[in-house]
Amino acid sequence: MMDILAVEDRYTSGLYTKRPIAIVRGQAAHLWDSHGRMYIDCVGGQGAANIGHANPQVAQAVAEQAQRLISCPEMFYNDRRAALEERLCQVSGYPRVFLCNSGAEANEAAIKFARLTTGRSEIIAFKRAFHGRTFGALSATWEKKYRQPFEPLVPGFTHLTYNDPQALQAAVSDQTAAVLLEVVQGEGGVHPASREFLTAAQQVCRERGALLIVDEVQTGFGRTGKLFAFQHYDLQPDLVCLAKSIAGGLPMGAVLIGERVGSLPPQTHGSTFGGNPLTCAAALASLNFLLENHLPEQAAELGGWFIEALRRLDSPQIREVRGLGLMVGIELKQKVTPYLQALMNEGVLALPAGLTVMRFLPPLVIEKSDLERVVEAVALVLTQEAAEWTK
Ligand SMILES: *Cc1c(COP(=O)(O)O)cnc(C)c1O
């Protein structure tokens, strides 16, 4: 049999730090490696697997559509695209949508739409924000190690302190095209926004003619206990960026476009693969599955239980447990990497968020019994002894 790890190590770009297992199969919230070992998945495709792995409805929709039509650029109309656009607008209450292929691309589009329609250039983003790795999205991203090697970035971006409504009131001016924020910062360490901050952001944007862009790439599609996280706070962002779990794990991004956004003239933006029939069919099947099975409600209920269970853990390594729905982080007093390794040895896959936060993004179809096992595994690895083994 092919030595998967050796072959990838030989030919990979080298850009990723990888864990020494090859994942070859998945089913709902379980993954299997090439030796047949099963794991409880709390990586969830880094947020792309909300409806679970190998979802039969999505698999069938993709197989059927692949045999009918895969490519169809937006110079033509298409049945699957029409159906998805209508469905996305119906479930979100937005009048228009732009389809693309990734989270970074959704943020690029939203930033361009804001500059185009306001005629202003300044974008206000936040410390610890993550919006992607292309130049516009990267310019809105905070982390120095992602930014610095690629400077100069796009001009006109500033970063304010997150959850500080006063700083925001002071910064938004008649030069501001948009305020761009995550409702729960994901990569930055699982930091939920305060209601006060979000309300102030929307209000100040409306007062001063700026647009509010909400990046729901990670928080969208049920993750936080509502279909979209902004719905917890009665917000109406002007632009909402979507990707990750939008199409059942297939690559797709989208921007929901609100009433306050002016018209977008033909040819000012676009994408070859955007709105292709294959991912549109996957997204439709995924959205139907998510809503028919009440996965946002499930995320609210299970996530509430999970966060409480983690808060009850009595470990000297834990600084804080934070989260919303099934987007959960444990901030440790030490670096998280050895603990993630120890969790993997216990059969649980989880993610870092920054250097010290252990992050859980399980598929929303996860069984409570699996989450109970995750809590047990976390309890085990966060005891003193576990810290010793992993040194
Ligand atoms: C993952 C992520 C992105 C980038 O998405 P890609 O599809 O990797 O480009 C942007 N914003 C947020 C909040 C994310 O979590």
The ligand as an SDF file (V2000), in Angstrom:
LIG
                    3D

 15 15  0  0  0  0  0  0  0  0999 V2000
  -11.9270   30.3370    7.4490 C   0  0  0  0  0  0  0  0  0  0  0  0
  -12.3260   31.7570    7.4840 C   0  0  0  0  0  0  0  0  0  0  0  0
  -12.1080   32.6120    6.4010 C   0  0  0  0  0  0  0  0  0  0  0  0
  -11.3510   32.1790    5.1620 C   0  0  0  0  0  0  0  0  0  0  0  0
  -12.0330   31.2070    4.4600 O   0  0  0  0  0  0  0  0  0  0  0  0
  -11.2540   30.4270    3.2660 P   0  0  0  0  0  0  0  0  0  0  0  0
  -12.3380   29.6190    2.6440 O   0  0  0  0  0  0  0  0  0  0  0  0
  -10.1890   29.6090    3.9090 O   0  0  0  0  0  0  0  0  0  0  0  0
  -10.7100   31.4560    2.3640 O   0  0  0  0  0  0  0  0  0  0  0  0
  -12.5700   33.9080    6.4790 C   0  0  0  0  0  0  0  0  0  0  0  0
  -13.2110   34.3460    7.5660 N   0  0  0  0  0  0  0  0  0  0  0  0
  -13.4290   33.5640    8.6380 C   0  0  0  0  0  0  0  0  0  0  0  0
  -14.1560   34.1120    9.8150 C   0  0  0  0  0  0  0  0  0  0  0  0
  -12.9910   32.2430    8.6450 C   0  0  0  0  0  0  0  0  0  0  0  0
  -13.1820   31.4760    9.7140 O   0  0  0  0  0  0  0  0  0  0  0  0
  1  2  1  0
  2  3  1  0
  2 14  2  0
  3  4  1  0
  3 10  2  0
  4  5  1  0
  5  6  1  0
  6  7  2  0
  6  8  1  0
  6  9  1  0
 10 11  1  0
 11 12  2  0
 12 13  1  0
 12 14  1  0
 14 15  1  0
M  END
$$$$
